[in-house]
């Protein structure tokens, strides 16, 4: 029997978001943390996830679904095969910026299927969706120690264009 087809879609239902939040938690490590996770409250610093990470991700995913239905800028891309989630990405579109662009805040692939083309397929699908809206700049970030992700994005044609530095002042 053939394996079910991989499907890509924007998340459009609220009833599965708890499952997607759990997927996120199972498939990220502290190496994943970048400045975006600090800014959104997902991480308390560059090395430690927030204790209420599940609730934060659930809130972010809910906002993505509501934005999608309302024609807003936030989206959650989901990759599935036979009903099983293989990948999740949170994407924000900036259509009215001087240079319209998209920001891929998160791209998470199930640990069990990494290096099997799931992430590449997901990134390609997201890029095609963005391009169809006449947005041609895409930005993505990764934690400073996440070498595997860094090389993955480089293979996908992404280039380093800046470094983000941080300092806590009290």
TORVEX-524460 format. One record per residue: x, y, z of N, C-alpha, C, CB in turn. Coordinates in nm, 2 decimals. Glycine has a CB too. Layout:
<nodes>
X|Y|Z|X|Y|Z|X|Y|Z|X|Y|Z $
...
</nodes>
This chain:
<nodes>
0.08|-0.12|0.00|0.00|0.00|0.00|0.09|0.13|0.00|-0.09|0.00|0.12 $
0.06|0.22|-0.08|0.13|0.34|-0.10|0.11|0.43|0.03|0.09|0.42|-0.23 $
0.22|0.50|0.06|0.21|0.60|0.17|0.12|0.72|0.13|0.36|0.65|0.21 $
0.04|0.77|0.23|-0.04|0.88|0.19|0.04|1.00|0.14|-0.13|0.92|0.32 $
-0.02|1.08|0.06|0.04|1.20|0.00|0.06|1.31|0.11|-0.05|1.26|-0.11 $
0.17|1.38|0.10|0.20|1.50|0.18|0.11|1.61|0.13|0.35|1.53|0.18 $
0.05|1.68|0.23|-0.03|1.80|0.19|0.02|1.92|0.27|-0.18|1.78|0.22 $
0.01|2.04|0.20|0.05|2.16|0.26|-0.08|2.25|0.26|0.16|2.23|0.18 $
-0.10|2.33|0.37|-0.21|2.42|0.38|-0.19|2.52|0.49|-0.34|2.34|0.41 $
-0.27|2.63|0.48|-0.27|2.72|0.59|-0.37|2.67|0.69|-0.32|2.87|0.54 $
-0.33|2.67|0.82|-0.42|2.63|0.92|-0.55|2.71|0.92|-0.35|2.63|1.06 $
-0.66|2.65|0.92|-0.79|2.72|0.91|-0.89|2.68|1.02|-0.85|2.71|0.78 $
-0.86|2.59|1.10|-0.95|2.54|1.20|-0.89|2.56|1.34|-0.99|2.39|1.18 $
-0.98|2.60|1.43|-0.94|2.62|1.57|-0.93|2.49|1.65|-1.03|2.72|1.64 $
-1.00|2.39|1.61|-1.01|2.27|1.69|-0.89|2.19|1.70|-1.12|2.19|1.64 $
-0.79|2.21|1.62|-0.67|2.13|1.62|-0.55|2.20|1.67|-0.64|2.08|1.48 $
-0.57|2.32|1.72|-0.46|2.40|1.76|-0.38|2.35|1.88|-0.50|2.54|1.79 $
-0.45|2.29|1.98|-0.38|2.23|2.09|-0.28|2.12|2.04|-0.49|2.17|2.19 $
-0.33|2.04|1.95|-0.24|1.94|1.89|-0.12|2.00|1.82|-0.32|1.85|1.79 $
-0.14|2.11|1.75|-0.03|2.18|1.69|0.07|2.24|1.79|-0.08|2.29|1.59 $
0.02|2.29|1.90|0.10|2.35|2.00|0.19|2.24|2.06|0.02|2.42|2.11 $
0.13|2.12|2.09|0.20|2.01|2.14|0.31|1.96|2.04|0.11|1.89|2.17 $
0.28|1.96|1.91|0.37|1.93|1.81|0.49|2.02|1.82|0.31|1.94|1.67 $
0.47|2.15|1.83|0.58|2.25|1.85|0.67|2.22|1.96|0.52|2.39|1.86 $
0.60|2.19|2.08|0.68|2.16|2.20|0.77|2.04|2.19|0.59|2.15|2.32 $
0.71|1.94|2.12|0.79|1.81|2.11|0.91|1.82|2.02|0.69|1.70|2.06 $
0.91|1.92|1.93|1.00|1.92|1.82|1.10|2.04|1.82|0.93|1.92|1.69 $
1.11|2.12|1.93|1.20|2.22|1.94|1.29|2.20|2.06|1.13|2.36|1.94 $
1.41|2.24|2.05|1.51|2.24|2.16|1.55|2.38|2.19|1.63|2.15|2.13 $
1.62|2.40|2.30|1.67|2.54|2.33|1.76|2.60|2.22|1.74|2.54|2.46 $
1.82|2.51|2.14|1.90|2.57|2.03|1.82|2.64|1.93|1.97|2.45|1.96 $
1.69|2.62|1.93|1.60|2.68|1.83|1.58|2.83|1.87|1.47|2.61|1.83 $
1.60|2.87|1.99|1.57|3.00|2.04|1.65|3.11|1.97|1.59|3.01|2.19 $
1.58|3.20|1.91|1.64|3.32|1.85|1.58|3.45|1.91|1.62|3.32|1.69 $
1.62|3.56|1.86|1.57|3.68|1.92|1.42|3.69|1.91|1.63|3.81|1.86 $
1.36|3.63|1.80|1.22|3.63|1.79|1.14|3.56|1.90|1.18|3.56|1.66 $
1.20|3.46|1.95|1.14|3.39|2.07|1.14|3.47|2.19|1.21|3.25|2.09 $
1.25|3.55|2.21|1.26|3.64|2.32|1.16|3.75|2.31|1.40|3.70|2.33 $
1.15|3.81|2.19|1.06|3.92|2.17|0.91|3.88|2.18|1.08|3.98|2.03 $
0.88|3.76|2.15|0.74|3.72|2.16|0.70|3.66|2.30|0.71|3.61|2.05 $
0.80|3.65|2.38|0.78|3.59|2.52|0.79|3.44|2.52|0.65|3.64|2.57 $
0.82|3.38|2.41|0.83|3.23|2.41|0.95|3.18|2.49|0.84|3.18|2.27 $
1.05|3.27|2.49|1.17|3.23|2.57|1.20|3.35|2.66|1.30|3.21|2.47 $
1.26|3.31|2.78|1.29|3.42|2.88|1.43|3.48|2.86|1.28|3.36|3.02 $
1.51|3.41|2.78|1.64|3.45|2.74|1.68|3.38|2.62|1.75|3.44|2.86 $
1.80|3.38|2.58|1.85|3.31|2.46|1.87|3.16|2.48|1.97|3.37|2.41 $
1.84|3.11|2.60|1.86|2.96|2.62|1.75|2.89|2.69|1.98|2.95|2.71 $
1.65|2.96|2.74|1.55|2.90|2.82|1.41|2.93|2.77|1.56|2.94|2.97 $
1.33|2.83|2.75|1.19|2.85|2.71|1.11|2.90|2.82|1.13|2.72|2.65 $
1.01|2.98|2.79|0.91|3.03|2.89|0.84|2.91|2.95|0.81|3.14|2.83 $
0.81|2.92|3.08|0.74|2.81|3.15|0.60|2.79|3.09|0.73|2.83|3.30 $
0.54|2.89|3.03|0.40|2.88|2.98|0.41|2.88|2.82|0.32|3.00|3.02 $
0.51|2.82|2.77|0.53|2.81|2.62|0.41|2.76|2.55|0.65|2.73|2.59 $
0.35|2.65|2.60|0.23|2.59|2.53|0.12|2.69|2.52|0.18|2.47|2.61 $
0.09|2.77|2.62|-0.01|2.87|2.61|0.02|2.98|2.52|-0.04|2.93|2.75 $
0.15|3.02|2.51|0.19|3.13|2.42|0.18|3.08|2.28|0.34|3.17|2.45 $
0.22|2.96|2.25|0.21|2.90|2.11|0.06|2.89|2.07|0.28|2.77|2.10 $
-0.02|2.84|2.16|-0.16|2.83|2.14|-0.23|2.96|2.10|-0.23|2.76|2.26 $
-0.19|3.06|2.18|-0.24|3.20|2.15|-0.19|3.25|2.01|-0.19|3.30|2.26 $
-0.07|3.22|1.98|-0.01|3.27|1.85|-0.08|3.19|1.74|0.14|3.24|1.84 $
-0.10|3.06|1.75|-0.17|2.98|1.65|-0.32|3.03|1.63|-0.17|2.83|1.68 $
-0.38|3.06|1.74|-0.52|3.11|1.74|-0.53|3.24|1.66|-0.58|3.12|1.88 $
-0.43|3.33|1.69|-0.43|3.45|1.62|-0.40|3.43|1.47|-0.32|3.54|1.67 $
-0.32|3.33|1.43|-0.29|3.30|1.29|-0.42|3.26|1.22|-0.18|3.20|1.28 $
-0.49|3.17|1.28|-0.62|3.12|1.22|-0.72|3.23|1.20|-0.68|3.00|1.30 $
-0.74|3.31|1.31|-0.83|3.42|1.30|-0.79|3.52|1.19|-0.84|3.49|1.43 $
-0.66|3.55|1.18|-0.60|3.64|1.08|-0.63|3.59|0.94|-0.45|3.67|1.11 $
-0.60|3.46|0.93|-0.62|3.39|0.80|-0.77|3.41|0.75|-0.59|3.24|0.80 $
-0.86|3.39|0.84|-1.00|3.40|0.80|-1.04|3.54|0.78|-1.09|3.33|0.90 $
-0.98|3.64|0.85|-1.01|3.78|0.83|-0.93|3.85|0.73|-0.99|3.84|0.96 $
-0.85|3.78|0.65|-0.77|3.84|0.55|-0.64|3.92|0.61|-0.85|3.94|0.47 $
-0.61|3.89|0.73|-0.49|3.95|0.79|-0.36|3.90|0.75|-0.51|3.94|0.94 $
-0.26|3.94|0.82|-0.12|3.92|0.78|-0.06|3.79|0.83|-0.04|4.03|0.82 $
-0.11|3.73|0.94|-0.05|3.62|1.00|-0.11|3.49|0.95|-0.07|3.62|1.16 $
-0.02|3.39|0.94|-0.06|3.26|0.89|0.01|3.15|0.96|-0.04|3.25|0.73 $
-0.04|3.03|0.97|0.03|2.91|1.02|0.02|2.81|0.91|-0.04|2.86|1.15 $
0.13|2.77|0.86|0.14|2.66|0.75|0.15|2.53|0.82|0.26|2.69|0.65 $
0.08|2.43|0.77|0.09|2.30|0.83|0.11|2.19|0.72|-0.05|2.26|0.90 $
0.20|2.10|0.75|0.23|1.99|0.65|0.18|1.86|0.72|0.39|1.98|0.62 $
0.10|1.79|0.65|0.05|1.66|0.70|0.07|1.55|0.60|-0.10|1.68|0.74 $
0.06|1.43|0.65|0.06|1.31|0.57|-0.03|1.21|0.65|0.20|1.24|0.55 $
-0.14|1.18|0.58|-0.24|1.09|0.64|-0.29|1.14|0.77|-0.18|0.95|0.66 $
-0.31|1.27|0.79|-0.36|1.33|0.91|-0.26|1.35|1.02|-0.47|1.24|0.97 $
-0.14|1.30|1.00|-0.03|1.33|1.10|0.05|1.45|1.06|0.07|1.21|1.10 $
0.07|1.54|1.16|0.14|1.67|1.13|0.29|1.63|1.12|0.11|1.77|1.25 $
0.35|1.68|1.01|0.49|1.67|0.99|0.57|1.80|1.01|0.52|1.61|0.86 $
0.50|1.91|0.99|0.57|2.04|1.00|0.47|2.15|1.03|0.64|2.07|0.87 $
0.52|2.26|1.08|0.44|2.37|1.12|0.53|2.50|1.10|0.39|2.36|1.27 $
0.47|2.60|1.05|0.54|2.73|1.04|0.45|2.84|1.06|0.61|2.74|0.89 $
0.50|2.95|1.13|0.42|3.07|1.15|0.48|3.17|1.06|0.42|3.11|1.30 $
0.40|3.24|0.98|0.44|3.33|0.88|0.36|3.46|0.89|0.42|3.27|0.74 $
0.43|3.57|0.88|0.37|3.70|0.88|0.40|3.77|0.75|0.41|3.78|1.00 $
0.30|3.83|0.69|0.31|3.90|0.56|0.30|4.05|0.59|0.20|3.86|0.46 $
0.39|4.12|0.53|0.40|4.27|0.54|0.38|4.32|0.40|0.54|4.32|0.60 $
0.25|4.32|0.35|0.22|4.36|0.22|0.24|4.51|0.19|0.07|4.32|0.19 $
0.22|4.59|0.29|0.22|4.74|0.27|0.35|4.81|0.30|0.11|4.80|0.34 $
0.45|4.73|0.33|0.58|4.78|0.37|0.65|4.84|0.24|0.68|4.67|0.43 $
0.74|4.93|0.25|0.81|4.99|0.13|0.86|4.88|0.04|0.92|5.08|0.17 $
0.92|4.77|0.10|0.95|4.65|0.03|0.87|4.54|0.08|1.11|4.62|0.04 $
0.76|4.51|0.02|0.67|4.40|0.07|0.75|4.28|0.10|0.55|4.37|-0.02 $
0.73|4.22|0.22|0.81|4.10|0.26|0.73|4.01|0.35|0.94|4.14|0.33 $
0.79|3.89|0.37|0.73|3.79|0.46|0.84|3.76|0.56|0.67|3.67|0.39 $
0.79|3.73|0.68|0.88|3.68|0.79|0.83|3.54|0.83|0.88|3.78|0.91 $
0.92|3.45|0.82|0.89|3.31|0.87|0.94|3.31|1.01|0.95|3.20|0.78 $
0.85|3.32|1.11|0.89|3.33|1.25|0.94|3.19|1.30|0.78|3.38|1.33 $
0.87|3.09|1.25|0.90|2.96|1.30|0.88|2.86|1.18|0.81|2.92|1.42 $
0.97|2.76|1.18|0.96|2.65|1.09|1.00|2.53|1.16|1.04|2.67|0.95 $
0.91|2.44|1.20|0.94|2.33|1.28|0.90|2.20|1.21|0.86|2.34|1.42 $
0.99|2.11|1.20|0.97|1.98|1.13|0.98|1.87|1.24|1.07|1.95|1.02 $
0.89|1.77|1.23|0.89|1.65|1.32|1.03|1.59|1.32|0.79|1.55|1.28 $
1.09|1.57|1.44|1.22|1.51|1.45|1.24|1.38|1.37|1.25|1.49|1.60 $
1.13|1.31|1.36|1.14|1.17|1.30|1.15|1.18|1.15|1.02|1.09|1.33 $
1.12|1.30|1.09|1.12|1.30|0.94|1.22|1.41|0.89|0.98|1.33|0.89 $
1.30|1.46|0.98|1.40|1.56|0.93|1.50|1.49|0.83|1.48|1.62|1.05 $
1.54|1.57|0.74|1.63|1.52|0.63|1.56|1.43|0.54|1.75|1.45|0.70 $
1.43|1.44|0.53|1.35|1.36|0.43|1.27|1.44|0.33|1.26|1.26|0.51 $
1.31|1.57|0.32|1.25|1.66|0.23|1.12|1.73|0.28|1.21|1.58|0.11 $
1.08|1.71|0.40|0.96|1.77|0.45|0.98|1.92|0.47|0.92|1.71|0.59 $
1.09|1.96|0.53|1.12|2.10|0.55|1.14|2.17|0.42|1.24|2.12|0.64 $
1.21|2.11|0.32|1.23|2.17|0.19|1.10|2.19|0.12|1.33|2.09|0.11 $
1.01|2.09|0.12|0.88|2.10|0.06|0.80|2.21|0.12|0.81|1.97|0.06 $
0.80|2.22|0.25|0.72|2.32|0.32|0.77|2.46|0.29|0.73|2.29|0.48 $
0.90|2.48|0.29|0.96|2.61|0.26|0.92|2.65|0.11|1.11|2.61|0.28 $
0.93|2.55|0.02|0.90|2.58|-0.12|0.75|2.62|-0.13|0.93|2.46|-0.21 $
0.66|2.55|-0.06|0.52|2.58|-0.06|0.49|2.72|-0.01|0.44|2.47|0.02 $
0.55|2.75|0.11|0.54|2.88|0.17|0.58|2.99|0.07|0.61|2.89|0.30 $
0.70|2.97|0.01|0.75|3.07|-0.08|0.66|3.09|-0.20|0.89|3.02|-0.13 $
0.60|2.98|-0.25|0.51|2.99|-0.37|0.38|3.07|-0.32|0.47|2.85|-0.42 $
0.33|3.04|-0.20|0.22|3.11|-0.15|0.25|3.26|-0.14|0.17|3.06|-0.02 $
0.36|3.29|-0.09|0.40|3.43|-0.07|0.42|3.50|-0.21|0.54|3.44|0.01 $
0.49|3.43|-0.30|0.51|3.49|-0.43|0.37|3.52|-0.50|0.59|3.39|-0.52 $
0.27|3.43|-0.48|0.14|3.45|-0.55|0.08|3.58|-0.50|0.05|3.33|-0.52 $
0.12|3.64|-0.39|0.07|3.76|-0.33|0.16|3.88|-0.37|0.05|3.75|-0.18 $
0.25|3.85|-0.46|0.35|3.95|-0.51|0.44|4.01|-0.40|0.28|4.07|-0.58 $
0.48|3.92|-0.31|0.57|3.95|-0.21|0.70|3.87|-0.25|0.52|3.91|-0.06 $
0.81|3.94|-0.26|0.93|3.87|-0.31|1.05|3.87|-0.22|0.97|3.95|-0.44 $
1.04|3.93|-0.10|1.14|3.92|0.00|1.09|3.83|0.11|1.18|4.06|0.06 $
1.17|3.74|0.16|1.14|3.65|0.27|1.26|3.65|0.37|1.11|3.50|0.22 $
1.22|3.66|0.49|1.32|3.66|0.60|1.29|3.55|0.70|1.33|3.80|0.67 $
1.40|3.49|0.75|1.38|3.38|0.84|1.50|3.39|0.94|1.37|3.24|0.77 $
1.49|3.34|1.06|1.60|3.34|1.15|1.61|3.21|1.22|1.58|3.46|1.26 $
1.72|3.19|1.28|1.74|3.07|1.36|1.83|3.10|1.48|1.80|2.95|1.28 $
1.82|3.01|1.58|1.91|3.03|1.70|2.05|3.02|1.66|1.87|2.93|1.81 $
2.13|3.10|1.73|2.28|3.11|1.70|2.35|2.97|1.70|2.34|3.20|1.80 $
2.30|2.88|1.78|2.37|2.75|1.79|2.30|2.64|1.71|2.37|2.70|1.94 $
2.20|2.68|1.63|2.12|2.58|1.55|2.18|2.57|1.41|1.97|2.63|1.54 $
2.30|2.51|1.41|2.38|2.49|1.29|2.30|2.41|1.18|2.51|2.42|1.32 $
2.23|2.31|1.22|2.15|2.23|1.13|2.05|2.31|1.05|2.08|2.11|1.20 $
1.98|2.40|1.12|1.88|2.48|1.06|1.95|2.59|0.97|1.79|2.55|1.16 $
2.06|2.64|1.02|2.13|2.74|0.94|2.18|2.68|0.81|2.26|2.79|1.02 $
2.23|2.57|0.81|2.28|2.50|0.68|2.16|2.47|0.59|2.36|2.38|0.71 $
2.04|2.42|0.65|1.92|2.39|0.58|1.88|2.52|0.50|1.81|2.34|0.67 $
1.87|2.63|0.57|1.83|2.76|0.50|1.92|2.80|0.40|1.81|2.87|0.61 $
2.05|2.79|0.42|2.15|2.82|0.32|2.13|2.73|0.19|2.30|2.80|0.38 $
2.11|2.60|0.21|2.08|2.51|0.10|1.96|2.56|0.02|2.07|2.37|0.14 $
1.87|2.62|0.09|1.74|2.67|0.03|1.76|2.81|-0.04|1.63|2.68|0.13 $
1.88|2.86|-0.04|1.91|2.99|-0.10|1.91|3.11|-0.02|1.82|3.00|-0.21 $
1.89|3.09|0.11|1.89|3.20|0.21|2.03|3.25|0.24|1.81|3.17|0.33 $
2.05|3.38|0.25|2.18|3.43|0.28|2.17|3.52|0.41|2.23|3.52|0.16 $
2.28|3.51|0.49|2.29|3.60|0.60|2.29|3.74|0.56|2.41|3.56|0.69 $
2.21|3.83|0.62|2.21|3.97|0.58|2.23|4.06|0.70|2.08|4.01|0.52 $
2.23|4.00|0.82|2.26|4.08|0.94|2.29|3.99|1.06|2.14|4.18|0.97 $
2.33|4.05|1.17|2.34|3.98|1.30|2.26|4.06|1.40|2.49|3.97|1.34 $
2.19|3.99|1.48|2.11|4.06|1.58|2.19|4.04|1.71|1.96|4.00|1.59 $
2.21|4.14|1.78|2.28|4.14|1.91|2.18|4.18|2.02|2.40|4.23|1.91 $
2.21|4.13|2.14|2.12|4.16|2.25|2.20|4.20|2.38|2.03|4.05|2.29 $
2.13|4.28|2.46|2.18|4.32|2.59|2.07|4.35|2.68|2.28|4.44|2.58 $
2.07|4.29|2.80|1.97|4.33|2.90|2.02|4.44|2.99|1.93|4.20|2.99 $
1.95|4.55|2.99|1.99|4.66|3.08|1.88|4.68|3.19|2.01|4.79|3.00 $
1.92|4.69|3.31|1.83|4.70|3.42|1.86|4.83|3.50|1.83|4.58|3.51 $
</nodes>
